[in-house]
Amino acid sequence: MANKSSIKLIGSYLLGKQIGKGSFGKVKEGLCSETLQRVAIKIINKTRVKRSANGIQGVIQEIKLLKRLKHPNVITLIDVFCKVQAWYLVFEYCPCSLQTLIDQSSENLLATGQGQRFFQQLMQGVDYLHSQNIVHRDIKPGNMLITPDGVLKITDFGIAEQFSMYDMKPMRINNFAGTHQFLSPEITAGSLSFDGPKADVWACGITLYYMLTRRFPFDFDEELNLLSLYERIANGAFEMPAEFPADLQELMTQILHRDPKLRASVQDVLKHAW
């Protein structure tokens, strides 16, 4: 039996074993002592955050963003505790990420039907974010969690861009961020300003391709040459998997269009027959 002194309590939440780790801290399982609800508690070390440029401001901004987001396909922030040494962010519990699910699937592939369901949920979540004037900027399987009943949740808003709800101008991004294989052609070509929502759509397309094939349409060569990867992405030519049905090939062509003006919008994708 555990000694009472060894049990750590944050608010009404009991801290359990570690289930994840990041650059600023770790994630532990938790249990609400009042409702017995299972949760995930992200512990952000303030000392580590302070070493990063705009670290404190970034964490506070992400917390404010998470508090106002309410959608079935976006992670739910339940509670926040600010202590001397760390922030404790209490989230709904998700046993694994989409990346982990892919890695553990047969032949490291998701069945087409399963991938289709997750992709639809992803697009619904992204549609909601854009309606809230938020561009995620780092859509990828590692930043999506899966609940015990198979619902996809978009998470990790550390580099998300928020725009004023009162500004009717297009959501254009003026700085570089994201994961290399998921960057859109306009970003890798060095554009100083680009359409944020269309860059998110591109990353969703890369995610779909990866879910169903376990490979990237644009990837590093054997020498891991970053400039070479960027050139291939900027060129926009990729190999369409022969096993994709015609309607999926059509959708993929529309999503991974090199020209953001001709690329499918979130609404176009949601309305597509596939």
C-alpha positions in Angstrom: 0.0 0.0 0.0 1.4 3.4 -0.9 2.5 5.7 1.9 0.3 8.8 2.1 3.3 11.0 2.0 4.3 9.6 -1.4 1.0 10.4 -3.0 1.1 13.7 -4.8 -2.1 15.7 -5.1 -2.7 18.7 -7.4 -6.0 20.3 -6.5 -8.3 17.3 -6.5 -6.2 15.3 -8.9 -3.9 12.4 -7.9 -0.7 12.2 -9.9 0.1 8.8 -11.4 2.8 7.3 -13.6 4.6 9.3 -16.4 3.1 8.7 -19.9 4.9 11.3 -21.9 7.8 13.7 -22.1 8.5 17.0 -23.9 11.1 19.8 -24.1 9.5 21.7 -21.2 8.3 18.9 -18.9 6.3 15.7 -18.8 2.8 14.2 -18.9 1.4 12.0 -16.1 -1.7 10.0 -15.7 -4.1 11.5 -13.2 -7.3 10.6 -11.3 -9.8 13.1 -10.0 -10.4 12.1 -6.3 -13.9 13.5 -6.4 -15.3 12.0 -9.7 -12.8 9.2 -10.4 -12.4 10.7 -13.9 -9.1 9.6 -15.5 -7.1 12.5 -16.9 -3.7 13.4 -18.3 -1.7 16.1 -16.5 0.9 18.1 -18.4 3.6 19.4 -16.1 5.4 22.4 -17.5 8.7 23.3 -15.7 8.9 27.1 -15.4 12.7 27.1 -15.2 13.0 25.3 -18.5 10.4 27.6 -20.1 12.3 30.7 -19.0 15.4 29.6 -20.9 13.4 29.8 -24.2 12.7 33.0 -26.0 9.2 34.2 -25.2 8.7 30.9 -23.3 6.6 32.2 -20.4 4.5 34.4 -22.8 4.0 31.4 -25.1 2.8 29.1 -22.4 0.3 31.7 -21.1 -1.0 32.3 -24.6 -1.4 28.6 -25.2 -3.3 28.2 -22.0 -5.7 31.0 -22.8 -6.3 29.5 -26.3 -7.0 26.1 -24.9 -9.4 27.4 -22.3 -11.7 28.8 -25.0 -11.6 25.9 -27.4 -14.7 23.6 -27.3 -15.0 21.0 -30.0 -15.3 17.2 -30.1 -12.1 17.0 -32.2 -10.0 19.4 -30.2 -8.4 18.4 -26.9 -10.3 19.6 -23.8 -8.4 21.5 -21.1 -10.2 20.7 -17.9 -8.2 22.6 -15.3 -5.0 24.6 -14.7 -2.9 24.9 -11.6 -0.1 27.4 -11.4 2.5 26.6 -8.7 5.9 28.1 -7.9 7.9 25.7 -10.0 5.5 24.5 -12.6 2.1 24.8 -14.4 -0.1 21.7 -14.2 -2.5 21.4 -17.1 -5.3 18.9 -16.7 -6.6 17.4 -20.0 -9.1 14.7 -20.9 -7.3 11.4 -21.1 -6.2 9.9 -24.4 -4.3 6.6 -24.3 -2.2 7.2 -27.4 -1.4 9.5 -30.3 -2.4 8.9 -33.9 1.3 8.3 -34.7 1.5 5.6 -32.0 -1.7 4.0 -33.4 -0.2 3.9 -36.9 3.1 2.4 -35.5 1.2 -0.3 -33.7 -1.2 -1.2 -36.6 -0.8 -4.2 -38.8 2.0 -3.5 -41.3 2.1 0.0 -39.8 -0.9 1.0 -41.9 -4.4 2.1 -41.0 -7.3 0.4 -42.7 -8.8 2.8 -45.4 -12.1 3.0 -43.5 -10.3 3.9 -40.2 -8.1 6.4 -41.9 -11.1 7.9 -43.6 -12.9 8.4 -40.2 -9.9 9.9 -38.6 -9.3 12.2 -41.5 -12.9 13.4 -41.5 -12.6 14.2 -37.7 -9.3 16.0 -38.4 -10.9 18.2 -41.0 -13.9 19.0 -38.7 -11.5 20.0 -36.0 -9.4 22.1 -38.3 -12.6 23.7 -39.7 -13.5 24.7 -36.1 -10.1 26.1 -35.4 -10.2 28.3 -38.5 -13.7 29.5 -37.6 -12.1 30.7 -34.3 -9.4 32.5 -36.3 -6.7 30.0 -35.3 -4.1 28.4 -37.6 -2.5 25.3 -36.1 0.7 25.3 -38.1 1.9 21.9 -37.0 -0.7 19.4 -38.1 0.8 15.9 -38.0 0.0 12.4 -36.5 2.2 13.1 -33.5 0.0 16.1 -32.6 -3.3 14.2 -32.6 -4.5 12.1 -29.7 -7.0 9.2 -29.8 -9.6 8.7 -27.0 -10.4 5.3 -25.7 -13.5 5.2 -27.9 -11.6 6.2 -31.0 -12.2 9.9 -31.3 -9.4 12.0 -32.8 -8.4 15.1 -30.8 -6.1 17.9 -32.2 -3.5 18.9 -29.6 -0.2 20.8 -29.2 -1.0 24.5 -29.9 2.5 25.7 -29.0 3.2 27.4 -32.4 -0.5 28.1 -33.3 -1.2 31.6 -34.7 -4.2 33.4 -33.3 -5.9 36.2 -35.2 -8.4 38.7 -33.9 -12.0 37.6 -34.2 -12.9 41.2 -35.2 -10.4 41.3 -38.1 -11.9 40.2 -41.3 -8.6 40.1 -43.2 -7.3 36.8 -44.5 -5.2 34.8 -42.0 -1.8 35.3 -43.5 1.4 34.0 -41.7 4.6 36.0 -41.8 7.1 33.6 -40.1 8.4 30.1 -40.5 7.3 27.2 -38.2 6.3 23.6 -38.5 7.6 20.1 -39.2 9.7 19.7 -42.4 7.8 16.9 -44.2 4.5 18.7 -43.6 5.5 22.1 -44.8 3.6 23.4 -47.9 5.3 24.5 -51.2 4.9 28.2 -50.6 6.7 27.9 -47.2 9.6 25.8 -48.6 9.9 28.2 -51.5 10.6 31.0 -49.1 7.4 33.0 -49.3 7.4 35.9 -46.7 3.7 35.8 -46.3 1.3 32.9 -47.0 -2.3 31.8 -46.5 -2.4 30.1 -43.1 -5.5 28.0 -43.5 -4.3 26.6 -46.9 -1.0 25.6 -45.3 -3.0 23.7 -42.6 -5.0 22.0 -45.4 -1.7 20.9 -47.1 -0.5 19.4 -43.8 -3.8 17.5 -43.4 -3.2 16.1 -46.9 0.3 14.9 -45.9 -1.2 13.3 -42.8 -3.8 11.5 -44.8 -1.2 10.2 -47.3 1.0 9.0 -44.4 -1.9 7.3 -42.5 -2.7 5.2 -45.5 0.8 4.4 -46.8 3.1 4.9 -43.8 5.4 7.1 -46.0 5.6 10.8 -46.9 4.9 12.1 -50.4 7.9 14.3 -49.9 10.7 13.0 -47.7 14.4 13.3 -47.0 16.8 11.6 -49.3 19.5 9.1 -48.1 21.8 12.0 -47.2 19.1 13.8 -45.2 19.5 16.9 -47.3 17.0 19.5 -46.1 17.4 21.8 -49.1 16.8 18.9 -51.4 13.6 18.1 -49.5 12.4 21.7 -49.7 13.1 21.8 -53.4 10.9 18.7 -54.0 8.1 20.1 -51.9 8.3 23.4 -53.7 8.2 21.6 -57.1 5.0 19.9 -55.9 5.3 16.6 -57.9 4.6 13.4 -55.9 3.9 9.8 -56.6 0.2 8.9 -56.3 -0.3 5.4 -54.8 -1.9 3.1 -57.3 -4.0 1.5 -54.6 -5.8 4.7 -53.9 -9.4 4.6 -55.4 -10.2 7.2 -58.0 -12.1 9.5 -55.7 -9.3 9.5 -53.1 -6.7 10.2 -55.9 -8.9 13.2 -57.0 -9.1 14.5 -53.4 -5.4 14.1 -52.8 -4.6 16.0 -56.0 -6.9 18.8 -54.9 -5.4 19.0 -51.4 -1.7 18.7 -52.4 -2.0 21.3 -55.1 1.2 23.3 -55.4 -0.6 26.6 -55.8 -2.4 27.6 -52.6 -5.0 29.6 -54.6 -6.0 26.4 -56.4 -5.6 24.1 -53.4 -8.8 22.8 -51.8 -10.2 24.7 -48.8 -11.4 22.9 -45.7 -15.0 23.2 -46.9 -14.0 21.7 -50.3 -12.5 18.7 -48.5 -15.5 18.2 -46.2 -17.9 18.3 -49.2 -15.8 15.8 -51.2 -17.4 12.4 -52.1 -14.5 10.4 -50.6 
